[in-house]
Amino acid sequence: MSEKLRVIVSGGGTGGHIFPAVSIANAIRAKQPDAEILFVGALGRMEMQRVPAAGYEIKGLPICGFDRKNPLKNVKVLYKIWKSQRMAKQIIKNFRPMVAVGVGGYASGPTLNKAAAMGIPCLIQEQNSYAGVTNKLLAKKAEKICVAYDGMERFFPADKIIKTGNPVRQALLDTTISHDEAVRSFGLDPQKKTILLVGGSLGARTVNESVLQHLDLVKQTTDVQFIWQTGKYYNASIVEQLKAQGQPNNLVVTDFISDMGAAYKAADLVISRAGASSISEFCLIGKPVILVPSPNVAEDHQTKNALALVNVDAALYVKDADAPAQLLELAIKTVNDEQKLESLRTNILKLALPDSADIIADEVIKLAKWK
């Protein structure tokens, strides 16, 4: 390619969209070091901090979702969509991308709509087993659609689909720390089984309640230890409750874990929400997991993500409503069943799709050359 490659990457809103987007950009950079890559996100969403921290420029659009509870507020939403479309058109005119990549989330709608209308080839990446609204709307305009699950012909034209898997945070795969070192880094005993509880960067109320309601069980289970990421939103109140009730010695509590590679390495079993990016990470590292899908997501897509693993005995699953009563007891039983852990490890590894970011980056570069 004689001209310098220029790529727009758009989307975000959650880590599940942002991590794959940054991974794709990093893979493009590795193949074309002089490539110019511009992100387009939604103002006020986490991509506006995370993307610059990863070393990329980002432009923000005032886009937001519809308010289903207060329809009258949607007049303002419609204005923001119109304004975002105009801003996206100007960003594209100024940057002159050869290809546009959408990863889902509010900003990718107006950005890829305008890119397609201006004759720029588009690629979308769908992380979940149930396609998001934005990606379903964009599918007709995209040249390529990269997916992580089988059966996505339900949502997208079959001739555009490429099964690539989801790009994950490379640092998780590059972790060289041993299991024993990882356990010790949390101040715990490498000879004991370790359960890691995570609810995402903001936390998960149900996962947290599942621990708080069973602190006596945690204290009594002396052969198992716990690393508990509460999330920043819930941490202060949980710390207060633990002061009042007494924190068990086998329970490490933190609001946020910066080195997830070490946390996963330390864990014999993980308890997690069922976001697509997290599931892809568990598949690639072969980690036994109990999934507690969030009920507060579009089209209940986390339950569908979880069942894709459960149906092939690659994970366990507890409904959000049942978690406070059942989750901790099931976790302790599972982590002490070495045969079950080995079965989960073996089956989840079979679902791994490595090199996703590289494969997607190759498709992006091909589209740019075609343009």
Sequence and secondary structure as in RCSB ss.txt:
>XXXX:A:sequence
MSEKLRVIVSGGGTGGHIFPAVSIANAIRAKQPDAEILFVGALGRMEMQRVPAAGYEIKGLPICGFDRKNPLKNV
KVLYKIWKSQRMAKQIIKNFRPMVAVGVGGYASGPTLNKAAAMGIPCLIQEQNSYAGVTNKLLAKKAEKICVAYD
GMERFFPADKIIKTGNPVRQALLDTTISHDEAVRSFGLDPQKKTILLVGGSLGARTVNESVLQHLDLVKQTTDVQ
FIWQTGKYYNASIVEQLKAQGQPNNLVVTDFISDMGAAYKAADLVISRAGASSISEFCLIGKPVILVPSPNVAED
HQTKNALALVNVDAALYVKDADAPAQLLELAIKTVNDEQKLESLRTNILKLALPDSADIIADEVIKLAKWK
>XXXX:A:secstr
  S  EEEEE  SSHHHHHHHHHHHHHHHHH TT EEEEEEETTSTHHHHHHHTT EEEEE      SS GGGHH
HHHHHHHHHHHHHHHHHHHH  SEEEE SSTTHHHHHHHHHHTT  EEEEE SSS  HHHHHHGGG SEEEESST
TGGGTS GGGEEE      HHHHS    HHHHHHHTT  TTSEEEEE   TT  HHHHHHHHTTHHHHHH TTEE
EEEE  HHHHHHHHHHHHHH   TTEEEES  S HHHHHHH SEEEE   HHHHHHHHHHT  EEE   SSSGGG
HHHHHHHHHHTTTS EE  GGGHHHHHHHHHHHHHT HHHHHHHHHHHHTT  TTHHHHHHHHHHHHHHH 
